[in-house]
Amino acid sequence: QVQLVESGGGLVQAGGSLRLSCVVSGSIISSSFMAWYRRAPGKERELVASITSGGSTNYADSVKGRSTISRDNAKNTVYLQVNSLKPEDTAVYYCYASVRSTLAGWAGYWGQGTQVTVSS
């Protein structure tokens, strides 16, 4: 009923920028908390940025000041813009959303992940 699909990942040189997109599809009534997570090689998954339905945002210290999370409720899409990319940003990035749907009510959903590789 509900699916999250990320796009925008790829190979980027250090100092470059990227914008990730996550489209939420299905029988969506509304969404609240939306976020981006990432898992770097050999590390646990960590929260990168989040945004509430009211527009409040939160960022990990590692990306604060060079990243922006935003959402377009009309398109059921959440974005993550990251500038001044570093090799340490290399990871699989995952989209997460708390969504109210017709069949399941409120539930959390994960995207399949998109690879971001930053070369030095």
GUMAR-724614 format. One record per residue (C-alpha): residue number from 1; x, y, z; residue in three letters; chain. Coordinates in nm, 2 decimals, padded with zeros to 4 digits. Each point is the difference from the previous one (the first is absolute). Example, Ala and Ser with C-alpha at 12.3 -4.5 7.8 and 13.67 -1.06 7.14 Angstrom:
<site resi="1" X="01.23" Y="-00.45" Z="00.78" resn="ALA" chain="A"/>
<site resi="2" X="00.14" Y="00.34" Z="-00.07" resn="SER" chain="A"/>
***
This chain:
<site resi="1" X="00.00" Y="00.00" Z="00.00" resn="GLN" chain="A"/>
<site resi="2" X="00.28" Y="00.24" Z="00.09" resn="VAL" chain="A"/>
<site resi="3" X="00.34" Y="00.02" Z="-00.17" resn="GLN" chain="A"/>
<site resi="4" X="00.30" Y="00.22" Z="00.03" resn="LEU" chain="A"/>
<site resi="5" X="00.24" Y="00.04" Z="-00.30" resn="VAL" chain="A"/>
<site resi="6" X="00.32" Y="00.20" Z="00.03" resn="GLU" chain="A"/>
<site resi="7" X="00.19" Y="00.15" Z="-00.29" resn="SER" chain="A"/>
<site resi="8" X="00.30" Y="00.23" Z="-00.06" resn="GLY" chain="A"/>
<site resi="9" X="00.28" Y="-00.20" Z="00.13" resn="GLY" chain="A"/>
<site resi="10" X="00.32" Y="-00.07" Z="-00.19" resn="GLY" chain="A"/>
<site resi="11" X="00.37" Y="00.08" Z="-00.02" resn="LEU" chain="A"/>
<site resi="12" X="00.10" Y="00.35" Z="00.10" resn="VAL" chain="A"/>
<site resi="13" X="00.33" Y="00.17" Z="00.04" resn="GLN" chain="A"/>
<site resi="14" X="00.10" Y="00.15" Z="00.34" resn="ALA" chain="A"/>
<site resi="15" X="-00.13" Y="00.35" Z="00.02" resn="GLY" chain="A"/>
<site resi="16" X="-00.29" Y="-00.06" Z="-00.23" resn="GLY" chain="A"/>
<site resi="17" X="-00.37" Y="-00.01" Z="00.08" resn="SER" chain="A"/>
<site resi="18" X="-00.29" Y="-00.23" Z="-00.04" resn="LEU" chain="A"/>
<site resi="19" X="-00.38" Y="-00.01" Z="00.06" resn="ARG" chain="A"/>
<site resi="20" X="-00.17" Y="-00.31" Z="00.10" resn="LEU" chain="A"/>
<site resi="21" X="-00.37" Y="-00.05" Z="-00.06" resn="SER" chain="A"/>
<site resi="22" X="-00.25" Y="-00.24" Z="00.17" resn="CYS" chain="A"/>
<site resi="23" X="-00.35" Y="-00.04" Z="-00.15" resn="VAL" chain="A"/>
<site resi="24" X="-00.26" Y="-00.16" Z="00.23" resn="VAL" chain="A"/>
<site resi="25" X="-00.28" Y="-00.17" Z="-00.20" resn="SER" chain="A"/>
<site resi="26" X="-00.31" Y="-00.19" Z="00.09" resn="GLY" chain="A"/>
<site resi="27" X="-00.33" Y="00.06" Z="00.17" resn="SER" chain="A"/>
<site resi="28" X="00.14" Y="00.28" Z="00.21" resn="ILE" chain="A"/>
<site resi="29" X="-00.23" Y="00.20" Z="00.23" resn="ILE" chain="A"/>
<site resi="30" X="00.28" Y="00.21" Z="00.16" resn="SER" chain="A"/>
<site resi="31" X="00.36" Y="-00.01" Z="00.11" resn="SER" chain="A"/>
<site resi="32" X="00.17" Y="00.14" Z="00.31" resn="SER" chain="A"/>
<site resi="33" X="00.37" Y="-00.07" Z="00.08" resn="PHE" chain="A"/>
<site resi="34" X="00.23" Y="-00.05" Z="-00.30" resn="MET" chain="A"/>
<site resi="35" X="00.37" Y="-00.06" Z="00.01" resn="ALA" chain="A"/>
<site resi="36" X="00.32" Y="-00.10" Z="-00.17" resn="TRP" chain="A"/>
<site resi="37" X="00.23" Y="-00.26" Z="00.15" resn="TYR" chain="A"/>
<site resi="38" X="00.33" Y="-00.14" Z="-00.12" resn="ARG" chain="A"/>
<site resi="39" X="00.22" Y="-00.30" Z="00.06" resn="ARG" chain="A"/>
<site resi="40" X="00.37" Y="00.04" Z="-00.08" resn="ALA" chain="A"/>
<site resi="41" X="00.23" Y="-00.30" Z="-00.05" resn="PRO" chain="A"/>
<site resi="42" X="00.07" Y="-00.17" Z="00.33" resn="GLY" chain="A"/>
<site resi="43" X="-00.23" Y="00.23" Z="00.20" resn="LYS" chain="A"/>
<site resi="44" X="-00.35" Y="-00.01" Z="00.14" resn="GLU" chain="A"/>
<site resi="45" X="-00.29" Y="00.19" Z="-00.17" resn="ARG" chain="A"/>
<site resi="46" X="-00.02" Y="00.36" Z="00.12" resn="GLU" chain="A"/>
<site resi="47" X="-00.25" Y="00.28" Z="-00.03" resn="LEU" chain="A"/>
<site resi="48" X="00.11" Y="00.27" Z="-00.25" resn="VAL" chain="A"/>
<site resi="49" X="-00.30" Y="00.23" Z="00.00" resn="ALA" chain="A"/>
<site resi="50" X="-00.36" Y="00.01" Z="00.09" resn="SER" chain="A"/>
<site resi="51" X="-00.31" Y="00.22" Z="-00.06" resn="ILE" chain="A"/>
<site resi="52" X="-00.34" Y="00.01" Z="00.17" resn="THR" chain="A"/>
<site resi="53" X="-00.33" Y="00.08" Z="-00.16" resn="SER" chain="A"/>
<site resi="54" X="00.03" Y="00.34" Z="00.16" resn="GLY" chain="A"/>
<site resi="55" X="00.33" Y="00.06" Z="-00.17" resn="GLY" chain="A"/>
<site resi="56" X="00.23" Y="-00.04" Z="00.29" resn="SER" chain="A"/>
<site resi="57" X="00.34" Y="-00.14" Z="-00.10" resn="THR" chain="A"/>
<site resi="58" X="00.29" Y="-00.17" Z="00.17" resn="ASN" chain="A"/>
<site resi="59" X="00.35" Y="-00.08" Z="-00.14" resn="TYR" chain="A"/>
<site resi="60" X="00.28" Y="-00.22" Z="00.10" resn="ALA" chain="A"/>
<site resi="61" X="00.31" Y="00.20" Z="00.11" resn="ASP" chain="A"/>
<site resi="62" X="00.20" Y="-00.16" Z="-00.29" resn="SER" chain="A"/>
<site resi="63" X="-00.22" Y="00.17" Z="-00.26" resn="VAL" chain="A"/>
<site resi="64" X="-00.13" Y="00.30" Z="00.18" resn="LYS" chain="A"/>
<site resi="65" X="00.06" Y="00.32" Z="-00.19" resn="GLY" chain="A"/>
<site resi="66" X="00.04" Y="-00.16" Z="-00.34" resn="ARG" chain="A"/>
<site resi="67" X="-00.32" Y="-00.20" Z="-00.03" resn="SER" chain="A"/>
<site resi="68" X="-00.37" Y="00.08" Z="-00.04" resn="THR" chain="A"/>
<site resi="69" X="-00.30" Y="-00.23" Z="00.04" resn="ILE" chain="A"/>
<site resi="70" X="-00.33" Y="00.11" Z="-00.15" resn="SER" chain="A"/>
<site resi="71" X="-00.34" Y="-00.15" Z="-00.09" resn="ARG" chain="A"/>
<site resi="72" X="-00.26" Y="00.06" Z="-00.26" resn="ASP" chain="A"/>
<site resi="73" X="-00.33" Y="-00.14" Z="00.15" resn="ASN" chain="A"/>
<site resi="74" X="-00.19" Y="00.05" Z="-00.33" resn="ALA" chain="A"/>
<site resi="75" X="00.25" Y="-00.24" Z="-00.17" resn="LYS" chain="A"/>
<site resi="76" X="00.05" Y="-00.22" Z="00.31" resn="ASN" chain="A"/>
<site resi="77" X="00.37" Y="00.05" Z="-00.04" resn="THR" chain="A"/>
<site resi="78" X="00.29" Y="00.07" Z="00.24" resn="VAL" chain="A"/>
<site resi="79" X="00.34" Y="00.13" Z="-00.12" resn="TYR" chain="A"/>
<site resi="80" X="00.35" Y="00.02" Z="00.14" resn="LEU" chain="A"/>
<site resi="81" X="00.24" Y="00.25" Z="-00.14" resn="GLN" chain="A"/>
<site resi="82" X="00.36" Y="-00.05" Z="00.11" resn="VAL" chain="A"/>
<site resi="83" X="00.28" Y="00.24" Z="-00.10" resn="ASN" chain="A"/>
<site resi="84" X="00.38" Y="-00.01" Z="00.05" resn="SER" chain="A"/>
<site resi="85" X="-00.01" Y="-00.38" Z="-00.01" resn="LEU" chain="A"/>
<site resi="86" X="00.28" Y="-00.19" Z="00.18" resn="LYS" chain="A"/>
<site resi="87" X="00.13" Y="-00.35" Z="-00.05" resn="PRO" chain="A"/>
<site resi="88" X="-00.15" Y="-00.07" Z="00.35" resn="GLU" chain="A"/>
<site resi="89" X="-00.35" Y="00.06" Z="-00.15" resn="ASP" chain="A"/>
<site resi="90" X="00.04" Y="-00.32" Z="-00.20" resn="THR" chain="A"/>
<site resi="91" X="-00.29" Y="-00.23" Z="00.11" resn="ALA" chain="A"/>
<site resi="92" X="-00.33" Y="-00.15" Z="-00.10" resn="VAL" chain="A"/>
<site resi="93" X="-00.26" Y="00.26" Z="00.07" resn="TYR" chain="A"/>
<site resi="94" X="-00.35" Y="-00.11" Z="00.11" resn="TYR" chain="A"/>
<site resi="95" X="-00.33" Y="00.19" Z="00.01" resn="CYS" chain="A"/>
<site resi="96" X="-00.24" Y="-00.05" Z="00.28" resn="TYR" chain="A"/>
<site resi="97" X="-00.36" Y="00.12" Z="00.05" resn="ALA" chain="A"/>
<site resi="98" X="-00.28" Y="-00.03" Z="00.25" resn="SER" chain="A"/>
<site resi="99" X="-00.31" Y="-00.02" Z="-00.22" resn="VAL" chain="A"/>
<site resi="100" X="-00.37" Y="-00.04" Z="00.06" resn="ARG" chain="A"/>
<site resi="101" X="-00.15" Y="-00.22" Z="-00.27" resn="SER" chain="A"/>
<site resi="102" X="-00.35" Y="-00.14" Z="-00.06" resn="THR" chain="A"/>
<site resi="103" X="00.08" Y="-00.36" Z="00.09" resn="LEU" chain="A"/>
<site resi="104" X="00.27" Y="00.03" Z="00.26" resn="ALA" chain="A"/>
<site resi="105" X="-00.07" Y="00.32" Z="00.19" resn="GLY" chain="A"/>
<site resi="106" X="00.32" Y="00.15" Z="00.13" resn="TRP" chain="A"/>
<site resi="107" X="00.32" Y="-00.20" Z="-00.07" resn="ALA" chain="A"/>
<site resi="108" X="00.36" Y="00.06" Z="-00.08" resn="GLY" chain="A"/>
<site resi="109" X="00.15" Y="-00.09" Z="-00.34" resn="TYR" chain="A"/>
<site resi="110" X="00.35" Y="-00.02" Z="-00.14" resn="TRP" chain="A"/>
<site resi="111" X="00.14" Y="00.05" Z="-00.35" resn="GLY" chain="A"/>
<site resi="112" X="00.23" Y="-00.25" Z="-00.16" resn="GLN" chain="A"/>
<site resi="113" X="00.30" Y="00.23" Z="00.03" resn="GLY" chain="A"/>
<site resi="114" X="00.22" Y="00.18" Z="-00.26" resn="THR" chain="A"/>
<site resi="115" X="00.38" Y="-00.01" Z="-00.01" resn="GLN" chain="A"/>
<site resi="116" X="00.19" Y="00.32" Z="00.03" resn="VAL" chain="A"/>
<site resi="117" X="00.38" Y="-00.02" Z="-00.07" resn="THR" chain="A"/>
<site resi="118" X="00.22" Y="00.30" Z="00.05" resn="VAL" chain="A"/>
<site resi="119" X="00.35" Y="-00.02" Z="-00.16" resn="SER" chain="A"/>
<site resi="120" X="00.30" Y="00.18" Z="00.14" resn="SER" chain="A"/>
***
